[in-house]
Amino acid sequence: MNTIRPRRAFVVLSAFVLLAGLVATGATQASASSHLGPFGFITKGLGRISAPSYGEPSLTIARDGKHEAICSLGSGSNGKGTVQIWYSKNDGKSWTHTYNTSPAGGGDCNIKFLPNGTLLTADLEVTDSYIQKSTDWGAHWKALGPAGTEQDRQWFASSPSGKTVYLQYHDFVFEGEFYTPSTDGGNTWSTSPADQHLEDSPDQVTAPAIIGNGGHASIVDQGVNTFSGPLLVDRNGRDLYAVYSISDAESNVNPLIGVPPYGPVRQLVVAHSPDGGVTWSSHVADQAVPNPDGSQESTEGTLFPWGFLDSTGTVYIVFDSTRGASGDHFHQYYVYSKDKGQTWSQPVRVDGLQLSQGAAVYATGDAVRPGVIDIAWYQSNNGTPSQDKSIWTPYFAQVTKANTTHPKIRRQAVTSIPNHHGGICLFGLLCGVAPGSSDRSLLDFFQLWVNPRTKMAEIAYADNYRLADNHNFGEVVFAKQTKTP
């Protein structure tokens, strides 16, 4: 399967109608405890809601480890907001629903607690992102206004003090990775082009547009197809890392393997700045390899590659790949760098499936401590993203000695309750146009964070398996790790 995600040049959610409110019915996922392996998890459904408002849940945890917040997109219909929000003040035991609305929001959201407890949301308006803040853990919201210029998928990051807050995004006019900063703790933002900072490095313009080009990420390869991951900020506040994946010049123009000019993803790129974003150098963290049948090269990093740092500054990227497999048997991998992104390890496969069995899609993760990382994904044991018979369940793995050549992997299902039945489209807005599954009801990502107090994983994921009426209804599920080996 080839992965394609064109830029969002228009708002696509207006056709969806949000329910008048959340419905706490017996159909939602009640709190459940599972011990399906070495780890324990409690899962809690946050309430039935209409599509696509349960998709792409973004999770954040406050520094005290007791306050959590989750956002997902909303249509704005019936006055119920363009961003749906759930917040908890008791470590996830109970949740309250609220929402906020931007003037022209499309609903794609990101949410983040700053070190002082301020909570920020960014609502993608396509022309910019609309920023709002809460100073009471999510109960009430104050509009701060737009940030950035025309953009696709947006992510928050902040300096260790929280004084500087970054909005990372992909500019779909210049086709580059950008960030815009707020230097007063997220209170004021700019839409001036002068305050938008390009993260691409000069060598990308001249690098050859071929796979295996010596570690450079060519703008020619990138074309118009980029998948933006998060911006990472080191504890020193100076080293910044932008994570994204790109296609290549060949696949962008070949209708047999893509939908020109959108080719499948071929390279994972990490741009590093040693000086707080003034200068950047780009390096390829992973790139495509020939598939076993020789038909084409592997797909690397769909939909969004995910990155994080441990406390020593080691950089980790988790991603999906079809390397070594035929068709769209995606699997979970990670790579790491100990020298600030200049060189990278060989990919390490995390899921326990056979290469030509099932599939593992999406990728999210976080560091527990140096050399110990947590990773989550959606897994089907009986199918692939393009097959309607596939049954999907959230999976979790913890990797120890992750920064060595001899990692130890423990993995298990988060729950015994599947979260989706059918295909999972990995083509973004081309779902239904590109060949393969057209089911995009889960949208394009979910999120895991490690709680800073308990050092255990917490996950927000989308579930429409039991609530499905042609996937018109579903819910966000919160999963909390309760046991570790």
N, C-alpha and C positions, 0 to 999 in steps of 0.2 A: 504494500500500500504506500502511496506517495502522500506526503503531508503538505498541505497548502493552506496558507492563511493570508489572504490579501488584506490590505489596509482597509479600515472601516471609514469609508467616505460618506456614510449616511447613517442615520439612526435606524436601528432595525427592530426595536422592541415595541413600536407603537401598535403592532397588530395583536399584542398579547394583552389580556385583561387580568389584572390582579384581583384575587378574591377580596371581598369586603373586609375580611380579617382572617387571622389564623383560626383554624378550627381544631380544637383539641378533641379528637375523636379516637375511638378504639383502633382506627385504621393506622394511626401514626405509630412510630416505633417507640414503645414504652421503654423505660430504663431497663437495661439488661446487662448482666455480667457474663463474661466469657473467659474461659481458660482453655484455649484451643492449642496451647503450646507453652513455651517457657514464660510467656508474659500474660498478664491479666488486663482486661479492658472492661470498662463500663461504657455503654452507649446509650444516648438519650436523644430521641427525636424531638425537634423543636417546633413541630406543628405543620399541618397540611397547608400547602400554598400552591398557587397555580404556576404553570410553566411560563417563562423560564426562571422564575424568581428564586428557585432553590439551587440554581446552577452556579458554579464558580464561587463557592463559599470561601471568603478570606478571613483568616483567624489572627487574632493578636492577643498577647498576654501581658499584663502589666508587670512591672518590676517586682511588686510584692508577691506575685504568683497566685493571688487570690481573686483578681479581677480579670475576666476574659470578655472579649467582644468578637462577634462574627458579623460580617455583612455579606449580602448577596444582592444581585441586581433586581430591580423592580421596574414595572412599566409606568408607574405614576398614575395609572387609572384609578378612579374612585377616590382620589385624594390620598392614596396609601403610599406615596413616596416613590422616588426613583432609586433609592437605596434602602433595602430592608436590613434591619439591625436587630441583633439579639445581644443582650449583655447580662453578665452574671457577676454578682458581688460576693459569692460564697464558693469559689473554686469549682464552678460548674454544676453545683447541686441543683440550682434552679435558674431559670432564664426568663427575662422579660423582653417582649418584642416592642420595637419602636421603628421609626424610619426618619429619613430626611429627604428633601427634594431640592433639586437644582433647577434653574430656569429652563435649560434645554438639555437636561441630562439624558443620556442613553442608558444609564443604569449600571454599566460595568464599574465595579467598585474596588477600592482597596482601603484597608483600615489598619491603623497603627497606634499603639500606646507609645507616647514619649516617656523618657525616664521620670519626669515629674508627674506622670499620671494623666496628662492631657491626652485626649483621644481624638484622632483625626480621621476623616474619611475623604476620599477623592472619587468623584463621580465623573466618568468619562462623558464629555459633551461632544467629542470629536474635534471641535474647534479648540478645545482646551480641556482641562479637568476642573471641576468645581469643588472647592475645599470647604469643609465645615469642621467645627471642633466642639467637643464636649469637655467640660471640667467637672462633671459629676458622674464619671464612669460610663456615660452613654445614655443617661436618662433624658437630657435636654441638649439641643444642638444650636450653635450659632454659625450663621453663614459668614465665611470669610471672603469668598469670591473666587474668580477663575485663576488658574495657574498654567503657564506654558502656552504653547501654540498648538496648531493642529497635530493630533496625536492618536496613537493606538494604545494598547495595553500599558497601564501605568502602575508604578509601584512606589511606595514610600520607603525611605531609609533615613537615618538620623545619625549625627555625631554622638559619641559617648555621653556628652553632656546634655544633648537635646537642643542646644542652642541653634545649630544648623540642621535644617530638615531638607531632604532632597526629594523631589518628585522625578523619578526616572520614567522615561517614555520613549516610544519610537515615533519620530517625525515622519509621516507618510508622504510629505512633499519632497523633503531632502533625502528621504530614505536613509536616515542615520539614527544612531542612538544619542539621545539628549538627556540632560537633566536641567531642572530649574531649582535654585535654592531659595529657602527662606532663612534669613539670618537672625530672626528674632523668635525662634522657637515655634515656627509654624503660624504666626499671627498674620503676617503679610506676605503676599506672593505677587509675582510679576507675570505679565503676558507680553512684555516687550521682547522683541527678538534679541536685543542686546543682552538680555539676562538668561538666554537659553544657551547651554554649553554643549558643544559637540564632543562626543566621547571617542569618535573614530580617530585613528592615528594616521599621519601622513603617508606611511608606507602602504596603506591599503589602496591608494590611488594607483600606484605603480606595480603592485605585486601581480604576478601572472595569474590569469583566471583559469587555473587548473587545479585539480585535486593533487595534493602532495606538493604544494608550492613553497615548501620550506617554512611553514608555520605562519604565514601571513594570511590575513583575511581580506580578500580582494573585493573592492566595491563592485567590480564587474561580475564576480560570482554572486554577490549579494542581490543584485538586481532590485526587484521591488518586493522581495519575499523575506521578511525577517520576523523571528519569533523572539520577543523581548522577555528576558528573565529579569530578576531583581538586581538592584544596586547594592553591593556589599560594602560596609564601612568597617575597617579594622579598629581594634581597641585604641590604637594610637591616634585615630582621627584623621590621619593623613593618607593612608593607603586605601584607595577606592577601587572596586572591581565591578565592571558592568558585564553581565552574562547574557549572551544571546546566541541564536543559531541562524544559519543562512543556507540558502540553496547554492547552486553553482551555475555557471554560464551555460553549460550543456543542457541541464535539465530545465532551465527556464524557457528554452525555445523548442523543446522536444515534446510534441503533443502525445507521444506514446507513453510518456512517463509523468506528464504533468498537464496543467492547463495553462499554456503560455499567456502571460509571462511569469506564471507562478510555478516554479519547480519544487520538487520535494527537498526536504532539509538534508544537507550533506555535511555541514561543519558546525561544531560548537566553538564559539569564540568568546574569549575573555579579554576585555580591555582593562588595563591596569594604569592607575594614576598614582605616583608616589608623593604628589604634592597637593592633595586635596582637590583634584580636578582641573589643575592648570594644564598639565601635559598628560598625554596618554600613549601607551603602546599596546598593540593588539597581538594576541597569540591564539593559535588554534589549539584547543584543548582536546579535541577529538575530531576525526574526519572519517568519511565513508570508506568502506572496503567493498570489494566485489562480493556479490551474493554467491552462494554455492553453485547455483545453476547457471551462473554467468550471464544472466539476463540483464542485470543492472546492478548499480551499487546500492549499498545499504542506506536506509533512512536513519538519520541520527538526530535525536533531540526533539521529539514531538510530545505534546504541543509546545509547552514552554519548558525550556531547560531550567533547572532550579539550582541555585548556588547558596553556599553558606561558608562561614569561617569558624574554626575552633579558636580557643583562646591563645594559641601559639601563633596564629596567623596562617595556618595551613588552609588552603582554599579547596573546597570540594564542589563538584558539579554532579548532580544526579540527573539521569536522562533515560529515554527509551531508545531502543535500537533494534533493527532487524538483522544486525551482523550475524553471520553464521547460520541464518535461518532462511527458509523460503517463504514467499508470499508475505503476508502481514502478521507473522508470528513475532510480535514485538516482545522485548524483554527489558528488564531493568538493569542499569549499569551505573557505576560511578567512576570518576577519575579524581585525582588530587594533585596539588602542586605545593611544594615546600619552598619554592623560590619566587613567590609573588607572581605566579602565572607564567613564568618564562618557559618552564618545561613541565611536562605532565606525565603521570603514571600511565601504564596500560589500563584499558577499561576492565573493571571488575564486575562480573555479573552477580546479581543479588538474589533474584527469584530462583525458586527451586524447580521450575518447569524444564522439561526437555526442550531443546531448541525448536523442534518442529511440533511442539505440543502447546496448545492454548496461547495466551498472550498476556502481557502485563503492560498497561498503558498509564500515561500521565506520570509525573515524578515530583515528589516533594520530600523535604528532609531538613534536618537540623543537627547541630553538634551537641552532644551531651557533655563531653570533656575531651581533652586532646586525644585523638586516635579512636574515639568512640562516637559513632554517628547513628542516627535513626533515619529510616527511609520508609515512605509509604507509597502505595500505588493501587490501582484497580486491576484485579486479576480475573481472567476467565480460564478455567481448566478444560473447557469443552469447546471453545471457539476462538474467534479472532474479531477484530474491530469491524470487519466487513460482513460478518455472518449474523443473521437474525436469530439464530438459535443460542447465541452466546449468553451465558449467565455470569455476572460479574460480582465480585466481593472485594471490599477493601482489605489490603494486606499490609503487613508491617514487618520490618526487619531491623535488628540492631547489629551493627558491625563493630567488633572490637579489633584492635590492631589495624584499624582502617587505613592508617598512614604508612603501612609496611607492605612488603610483598607477600606476607602470609596472614591475610585477614581471616577472622573467624566470624561467620555469619549465623545468626539465629533468626528464624522467620516464622510467621504464623498468620492466619487470618485474624483480622481484628474482631470479627463477629461471624457467627454461623448464618446470619441473615443476609442474603444477597441484596445488593443495592440497585441492580439494573438487569433487565432481560432484553437482549437484542444487541444490535451493533452499536458501536461508538464511533461517530464520524470524527475524523481527524483532519478535515479539510477547511475548518473555519467557516467563513461565509460562503464558501463554494459547496457546502454540503447540499446534496441534491443535484449539483451540476457535475462535479468530478465523479469518476466511477468509484463504487464502493458504498458503504453504508451512508444513509442520509439522516440517521438519528443523531441529532446534536442536543438532545434534551438535557444531558449533564453538562453541556458546554465544555470548557477547555482546561480546567484545572481544579484542584482542591488543595488544602494546605495543612501542613504539620508544623508545630512548634514544640520545643522542649520547654517545659515550665521551669523558670529560673529558680524557683524555691524547691520543688520536689525532684527536679532533674529527670522527670518522666514525660513521655510524649503526650500531647493532646492534638486531636485531629478534628477538622471540620470537613465533612464530605456530603455529597448529594445522593439522595436515595429516592428512586421512583419505582422500585420493584413491586412492593405490595400496594402502593397507592395508585398504580398506573391505570389510567383510562386513556389508552393511546399516548401515555406519558404526558397527559395534560396536567397531572397533579403529582406532587412529590413533596419532599421536605429536606431541610438541612439536618444532619445528624452530628451531634458532638460525641466524640469518643475520647475517653480519658484512661490512660494507662494507670493500673493500680498495683501491678506486680512486676518485678524484674528479677532475673536469675541471681 
